[in-house]
Amino acid sequence: MATVSHSAAASHVGKIRSNNQDSGYSGRQLFMVADGMGGHAGGDVASAIATKRIIEADQPYRSPQDAEFALQAALIAANSQLAETVFEHTELTGMGTTVSALVVLDGEVAIAHIGDSRIYLLRDGELSQITVDHTFVQRLVDSGRITEQEAMVHPRRSVLMRVLGDVESSPEIDTSILATLPGDRWLICSDGLSGVVSNGGIAAALSTSLDAQDVADRLVKESLDGGAPDNVTIVVVDIGSANARVDVPTVVGSAAAPLAFGEEPGRSRALRMSSLRLHPVRETHFEPDSQDYLSELIEEDERRARRRKITWLLGIVLLITAIFGAGFGGYQWTQTRYYVGVEGSNVAIFKGVQQDLGPIALSSVYEDTTIKVTDLRVFDRQQVQQTISATSLEDAKLIVERLQNATLK
């Protein structure tokens, strides 16, 4: 029977943010990551509240269907608790959190997901992304408007379309049940990893023979090596055939710090939070998952794409104009040059330079003479056949006059 053999969790604040708004949990059967949003004023609180509520669902279930229902119910309950917290503490308005969670039970996995944290599966060396991001750019990718690579740098990549928070009383949560096999390695992570480390890098780390904790630590390090502009939280779950686990439940990130409700003078059920600090990071934020708003964003994106195309087109036109301008200016300069050469059997004055530019002739006969090339002295004939450069039209006429005089002697 496939069951959890090892698991581990790791979390890091990253290199730019001042506080960790992620939370992670590696339990007995339940494993999850929550990525808080709402900035310094509530992202850490949101992920911690959601995590503490959802891990209450870490218990035995009779069937994967029961586990799936329990996970969904836990996420809805966490959403209600977040709404209640914002109602009592208005300074937290706008806070929310993503959640990606799974329960392993008898060779199957029950999954619940909302937001842009991700669940991956490595099986037989092949990495698969199990969850779908609830983001604006993912909508654009799904519709074929942009590529996965363009989504990584899209200016709207921080816009979430679905989260747990104080906006919707019954948010839409993706749930599913999948089979799992001995040798599978599951990864749950915040976008602090998936937004920095490529799928190839993630697959390479998961494919090693390192144990779950070492893999989690390695992935955190790779995110830090990539700049770590966001918090990064990772949960790794290994599936085996033996039931001899020694791992103990572990909470990481903001949910691991004290977060309690208590009585304070003049205020009931006050929330004690750590000091708040600003950080210069693009904040993930939630926007309603409505057709009107989505249409507005798509129209804005199309306008941006049109502006980008127009900019490129103008740049190309300017470049072509500059090239033609330089070419025309160069040609005009050549037409101020003169030289003496051979035209048919006679000596002639040419306007331009001796070279041609592909099919374009850079010189033409300016004035023919009656001097026969065969009448020239051997030395003069060789010079004329090789062309004699002149500094000006007057100089070219002086050269012709000299050649004429030489034939008369």
Number of C-alpha atoms within 10 A of each C-alpha: 15 21 26 27 19 22 29 27 31 26 25 24 21 21 15 14 19 17 23 25 30 35 37 35 30 26 21 20 22 26 30 33 35 38 35 33 28 22 24 22 19 23 26 30 31 35 33 29 24 31 29 18 16 25 21 12 19 19 13 14 17 9 12 22 16 13 27 21 15 21 27 23 16 20 26 21 18 23 27 20 19 25 24 13 22 20 13 15 13 9 11 22 19 20 29 35 38 26 30 27 29 26 27 26 23 16 18 19 22 25 28 26 31 28 28 29 27 27 25 19 22 20 17 10 15 12 20 14 13 17 22 16 20 22 23 23 29 22 17 19 16 11 10 10 16 16 14 14 9 14 17 14 11 14 12 16 18 16 20 25 23 27 31 34 31 20 20 14 13 12 16 15 21 15 18 16 17 12 13 22 17 17 18 19 25 24 29 29 30 30 21 26 28 18 18 20 20 12 16 11 14 20 18 15 17 26 17 12 9 12 15 23 18 17 24 25 19 17 24 24 17 17 25 22 12 14 14 23 20 28 28 31 34 31 29 27 29 21 22 21 14 12 13 11 13 10 14 12 17 17 25 22 27 27 24 15 14 10 17 11 11 11 10 11 6 6 10 11 13 16 17 13 15 12 8 12 11 11 13 9 12 12 15 19 21 24 15 15 17 10 9 10 13 17 11 12 16 17 12 12 19 13 12 12 13 12 12 12 12 12 12 12 12 12 12 12 12 12 12 12 12 12 12 12 12 12 12 12 11 11 17 13 12 17 15 13 19 27 26 29 24 21 18 10 11 15 26 26 26 26 23 22 19 20 11 11 8 7 6 8 13 17 19 15 16 14 13 16 13 10 18 17 23 12 15 18 13 10 8 17 19 13 14 20 14 13 18 17 20 19 11 14 18 11 15 22 18 13 18 20 12 12 20 18 10 13 15 8 5
